[in-house]
Each structure stands twice: as structure tokens, then as C-alpha cells.
Amino acid sequence: MQNIKQEVNGNILTLTVDLSERHGKSKSGKTIRVASSEGSKKIEGTNIVFGLNVYEINEIKKEGV
């Protein structure tokens, strides 16, 4: 996982993401990756999976605007 910390306390899953981190642009260049589970991840000791992607919109300024 990239920039995601997971913690399970009883029946509560807490995911923590540092919103100040950046991990490169998407292929299209429209977004910048902040965090990713990089696919579905199983929560240890359960049959539950989660997937998470956090992105920032890359505001590209057009010439002449």
C-alpha cells in the first residue's frame, strides 16, 4: 500500500492517509496520486477486502485563459 496505514480495533477499521504526500501524476495527467491500496487488500483474520484510491485533481491551466 502507498501512504495508507490501517488499524483494526474490534470491529472498527481505521484507514489513515497523509494528505500532504504526492506520488506522481496519473497516465492522463488529470490527477495526482495521494494514496492507493494498489488493488483490493484483505483485512487479516477476516474475509473482508477493501480498495482505496485518493487523488488530487491536477488543475492544468490552458494557454490564453
C-alpha positions in Angstrom: 0.0 0.0 0.0 1.1 3.5 -0.7 0.6 6.2 2.0 -2.2 4.2 3.8 -2.0 2.9 7.4 -4.7 0.5 8.5 -5.7 -0.3 12.1 -8.3 -2.7 13.3 -9.8 -2.3 16.8 -12.5 -4.9 17.4 -15.0 -4.3 14.5 -13.7 -0.9 13.5 -11.3 -0.4 10.6 -9.4 2.9 10.6 -7.5 4.0 7.5 -5.1 6.9 7.8 -3.8 8.9 4.8 -1.3 11.7 4.9 -3.0 14.3 2.6 0.3 16.3 2.3 2.0 13.5 0.3 2.0 13.2 -3.5 3.1 10.1 -5.5 3.1 11.2 -9.2 0.6 12.0 -11.9 -1.8 9.6 -13.5 -1.2 8.5 -17.0 -3.6 11.1 -18.4 -2.1 13.8 -16.2 -5.6 14.8 -14.9 -4.9 13.6 -11.3 -2.1 13.3 -8.9 -2.0 10.2 -6.6 -2.1 10.9 -2.9 -2.6 7.3 -1.7 -3.5 3.9 -3.0 -4.2 0.4 -1.7 -2.9 -0.8 -5.1 -5.8 -3.1 -5.6 -8.0 -5.0 -3.1 -6.4 -5.8 0.2 -7.7 -8.4 2.6 -8.2 -7.5 6.3 -6.2 -10.0 8.2 -8.3 -12.6 10.1 -11.4 -11.8 8.0 -13.0 -12.5 4.6 -13.3 -8.7 4.1 -11.4 -6.8 1.5 -11.1 -3.1 0.7 -9.8 -0.9 -2.0 -8.9 2.8 -1.7 -7.6 5.4 -4.1 -7.1 9.1 -3.1 -6.3 11.6 -5.8 -5.9 15.3 -6.2 -7.3 17.0 -9.4 -4.4 18.4 -11.4 -5.6 21.8 -12.4 -3.9 22.4 -15.8 -4.2 26.0 -16.9 -4.8 26.4 -20.7 -2.8 29.0 -22.6 -4.7 32.2 -23.2 -7.3 31.6 -20.5 
